Amino acid sequence: MTHAYVIQIAGHTAGIVARDHAGQAFRFFASNQTFHPLEGVLFNEPEQAERAARRLFKARGLLGPVNIDDLTAIGRPARRPAYAHA
């Protein structure tokens, strides 16, 4: 059984997922700042991590720094800046 997988998106290495010590999940380790919001996230299967990385990449449209508040595409609600008025 493989314990680590490389996740590549659009020819770029997003990171790796490695089985945790208990063997129950895979933890994401980002190798590119674009995918840093996924750092440390646990996934049941490597394919779930790849899908999350693809959604993140698509939401951003290109490789570059990512603000975790922008990640509505992977289920995290976007927060409004404190200075924004309703």
C-alpha positions in Angstrom: 0.0 0.0 0.0 1.4 3.4 -1.0 1.7 5.9 1.9 2.3 9.1 -0.1 1.2 10.6 -3.4 2.3 13.6 -5.4 -0.5 15.9 -6.4 0.1 17.8 -9.7 -2.3 20.4 -11.2 -1.8 21.9 -14.6 1.9 20.7 -14.7 2.7 22.2 -11.3 3.3 20.2 -8.2 0.7 21.3 -5.7 2.0 19.1 -2.9 1.9 15.6 -1.5 -0.5 13.7 0.6 0.9 11.3 3.1 -0.9 8.7 5.3 -1.0 9.8 8.9 0.5 7.7 11.7 -2.9 6.1 12.5 -3.3 5.1 8.8 -6.8 6.6 8.8 -6.3 9.7 6.6 -4.0 11.5 4.3 -2.5 14.9 5.3 -1.8 17.5 2.6 1.7 19.1 2.5 1.8 22.0 0.0 4.8 22.5 -2.2 3.6 25.7 -3.8 2.3 28.8 -2.0 -0.8 28.7 -4.1 -1.9 25.5 -2.4 -0.8 26.6 1.1 -4.4 26.9 2.3 -4.7 23.1 2.1 -1.6 22.6 4.2 -2.3 20.1 7.0 -5.8 19.3 5.8 -6.8 15.7 6.3 -8.5 13.7 3.5 -9.9 10.2 3.5 -8.5 9.5 0.1 -5.7 11.0 -2.1 -8.3 11.7 -4.8 -10.2 14.0 -2.5 -7.0 16.1 -2.0 -6.5 16.3 -5.7 -10.1 17.5 -6.3 -9.7 20.1 -3.6 -6.4 21.3 -5.2 -8.0 21.5 -8.6 -11.0 23.5 -7.2 -8.5 25.9 -5.5 -6.5 26.2 -8.7 -9.6 26.9 -10.8 -10.9 29.4 -8.3 -7.7 31.4 -8.5 -7.3 31.0 -12.3 -3.5 31.0 -12.0 -0.6 30.2 -9.7 0.0 32.9 -7.1 -0.6 33.7 -3.5 -4.0 32.7 -2.1 -6.0 34.2 0.7 -7.9 31.5 2.7 -10.8 33.9 2.8 -11.2 33.5 -1.0 -11.8 29.7 -0.9 -15.5 29.5 -1.3 -14.9 26.9 -4.0 -13.8 24.3 -1.4 -16.5 25.0 1.1 -15.0 27.6 3.3 -17.1 30.7 3.6 -15.6 33.9 2.4 -15.4 36.6 5.1 -16.0 40.2 4.4 -13.2 42.6 5.4 -13.8 44.4 8.7 -13.9 47.7 6.9 -16.6 46.7 4.4 -20.0 48.2 5.0 -23.3 46.3 4.4 
